[in-house]
Amino acid sequence: MKKIFLLFVLVAAITATLSARIIKVDINGSGQFTSINTAVINAVAGDTIKVLPGSYFEQVTINKNVVVIGSGFETTMINSNVNPTVVISAGKILWFNISSASGDGIQVSGTSAIISNCVIRGCMINGINGLTGGSITTVINCVLMNDGNDGIIAQNGAIINATNCIAWNCGLGYFTKNGGVVNISYCDGSTYFTNGNQSGLINLDPQFVSSSDFHISQGSPCWDKGNPSLLDPDGSQSDMGYFGGPDCPIYPVVKSVKIIPQQDGSIQIQATGVANY
């Protein structure tokens, strides 16, 4: 029976792997879908939804175990006139610029949602809002900027765990609780009104390159000040903010270099690297 059970588990694992798909969304029509939300509706657990550059004016609901990945905050925007622009209760979203002209950028529920390396800015109310009691959400290496009320707020028993985030220039508070719990670690921004665990926090100007370029200068207090157990792709301690952490959207980083002398006296250089984009 043990052998039969093991074989069944192995077959199930292989089947799940083979069934996972990469779904392409392109507002200009080169993908399977032109709408992110329509792609999520047609996706199944395990799928990755790759969103090509564009400004997607829609409300997106992510309620299954999928990865929704943009092409960088500089070129991939999700905007709306509704509240909220994004609802997420499961799965993972990363590498987007998200805003709402009427409410929250992202509202979270469920116990497995992950928001990683996104810029949520210019929202009329909150950047990220936990409204549902019992929900647990992970927010990592995000930038919350110029949001009307709070960068991140947890309400009604919601729990939000924020790491390596920068919340700056928001209207009322940066990391805020209103009947919920905000656990924040290695973040930059005001910690007023929080009631969760706090460690490695600063409240200093992150020194962004500009109001639209969220690279931090080498002299920034956020440089190499992220969670020490998380590394940037170059192997250094993670930075706070969008360009930090293991999901950092970077141009290629050289990991190894080999110099090979040639018989004619010249040299050949071979390099290997990694890039997330």
N, C-alpha and C positions, 0 to 999 in steps of 0.2 A: 504493500500500500504506500509506503514511503516513496518508493521509486516512481510509482504512478503519480503521486501528488507532486513530486518534484518536477516531473515531466510536464504536468499540467501548468504549473507555475511558470516554467521556462517558456512554454508555448504561448502562454498569455502575455508574458513580458515581451517576447519577440513580436507578437501580433500588435501590441500597443505601440511598440517602436515603429513598426512599419506603417501603422495607420496615421501617425503624426505627420502633419503637413506644414509647409510654408505657404501661407496665403499672402498674395501681394495686393496692396491697395494703392491705386494711383488715381488722383483726382482728374488726371488728363486721359485716363482710359487704357493704359497699357497693362493694367493688372486684371485680376479676376473681378475686383470690385472698385467702385469709385467712392464708396462710403465706408468709413471705419466701422460704424455701428452695424451696417449690413454684413460686413465681414465677420464680426463677432457673432451675430445671430446664426450665420451659416458655419461657424467653426465648431469643432468638438474639442473636448479636453485633450491637452497635449499639443495642440496646434500653435504655431507661431504666426502672428499677423505682422507682416513687414509693411510699414506705411512709407511711401515715397514722399519726397518734398512737396509741400503745398499747404494752403490754408484751408482747413476743413471746417466749414461752418455747420456744426451739427451737435446734437447731444449724443454722447456715447455711454452705453451701459455695458460694463464688463462683469458678468455674473457666472463665469465658468473658468476653469483652470487653463487659461491660455496666456501667452505672452504677447502683448501689443507693443511693438517697438517702432519708434519713429526714426527719422533720418537726421536727428539733431534739432535742438531747440531753435537754432538759427534759421532753419528752413522748413520745419514741420510744426504747424500750429493747429490747435483745436480751439475754436472760438464759438461762442453762442450768445443769444439774447435770452437764454432761459436759465433757471436755477435748479440744479447745477449744470455745468457743462459736461462733467464726467461723473458717473456713478460707478463705483467699483466695490464688489463684495467678495471677489475671488480673482486669482490670477495675478499678473504683473504688468505694469505699464512703465515705460522708460523712454527717455530721449525725446520729450515733447516740450513745446511751449503751450501752456494752457491758460485760458482766461475766460471770464464771464462778464458780460456787460450788465447782467441783472442779478447776479447772486454769487454763489460759491464756485470756485474753480473745480474742486473735487469734493464729493460727499462719499464717505466710506461706511461700509457695514461688513458683516461676515467676520470670519476669524482667520482668513488666510490671504488677504489682499496685500500686495507690495507695490509701493510707489517709489521708483528709483530714478535718480538722475533726471529729474524734470525741473523745469522752471515754471512756477505758477505765479503769475504776476498780473497786476492791474485788474483784479477781480473786484466787483462792486462790494461784496460782503467779505467772505473769508477765502483764503487760499485752499486749505484742506479742512474739512469739517466732519468730525465724527458725531453722528446723531443717534446711532442705534445702541441701546444698552446691550452689553455682552460682546460687542464687536471688538476685535483686536486687529490693528493695522500697523504695518511696518513702513516707515518713511525713511529713506536713506539717501544722502547726498543730493537733496533737493534745495532749490533756492525759492524762497517765498518773498516777493518784492512788491511793494506799492499796492498791497491789498487793502481794501477799505476798512475792514475791522481787524481780524486776526490772521496771522500767517497760518498757524495750526491751532485748532480748538477742538477739545473733546467734551462732549455733552452727554447727559442722560445715561451715564454708566459706560460710555464708550472708552476704550483704551487705545491710545496712540503711542507707539514707540518710535521716537525720532532720533536718528544718529547721523552725524556729519552734515547737518543741515545749516543753512544760513537763512535767517528771517530778518528782513531789514526794511525799514521805512513803511511799516504797516500802520494802519490808523489807530487801533486801540491797544493791541498787545501782539506779541510775537508768538509765544508758546503759551496757550491759555487753557484753563479748565473751567468748565461751567457744568458741574455735576458729573464730569468724567475724570479720566486720569491721563496726564501727559507725562510719559517717561522720556526724558531727554538726556542725551549723552553726546559729548564732543560736538556741540552746536554753538553757533554764534547768533546772538540776539537776546532781546529782553526775556527774562525768565519770570516775569511778574505773573501771579495768579496760578502758577503750576502747583500741583500737589503730589507729583510722582517722584521717582528716583531721578537724581541729577548728578552728573559727573562730567568733568572735563569741559566746563562751559566758559564762554567768554561773551562779553558784550561790547565789541569794538568794531569800528568801521572795517568791513571786509576788504576794502580797497579793490573793488572791481575795476577793470580797465576802463569801463565807461558804463553809462546807464543801460546800454544794450549789449555789452560784451561782458559776460560773466566769468571770464578768466580772472584769476587773482594774481597780483604781482608777487614776486618772490619775497618781498618785504611784508606781505599781508600777514596778519595774526592768524589767519586760517591755513597758512602754508604748513604742511606736515604736522597739523595739529588735530587731525581726525583720530578716530578710534585706532589705537596702535595695533590691534589685532586684525585690522583691515589694511590691505596694501593697495597702493596705486599700481597700475600695470608695469611701471618701471621698477617695482620692488621696494619703493620707499614707503614710509608711513603715509597713510592716506591724508589727502587734503580735505578740508570741509568744502561743501558746495558742489556744484554741478560737475566740475572737472576733477573729481576725486573719487576714490573708492574702486572696488573691483569692477564695477560696471561703467567706469569712466569712459565717455566717448572721446577717443583720442585719435590723432593721426598716428601712423606707425611708430612704435618704439623699438629700437634695435636691442635685441636680447643677446646676441653673440656675433662676434666678428672673427673670421679666419683669414689670415694673410698667407698666401701661397707663393713662394718664390718661383719664378719662371726661368728656363734655361737661357733666355736672352737677356737676363738681368732685370727684367721688369717684375712686378708683383701682381698677383691677382687677389682681389679682396672679395670674400663671400660673407654676406651678412644675413642673419635671420631676424625677423621681427614679428610683432603682433599689432593688430589694430582692430578696434571695435567697430568703426564705421565700415 
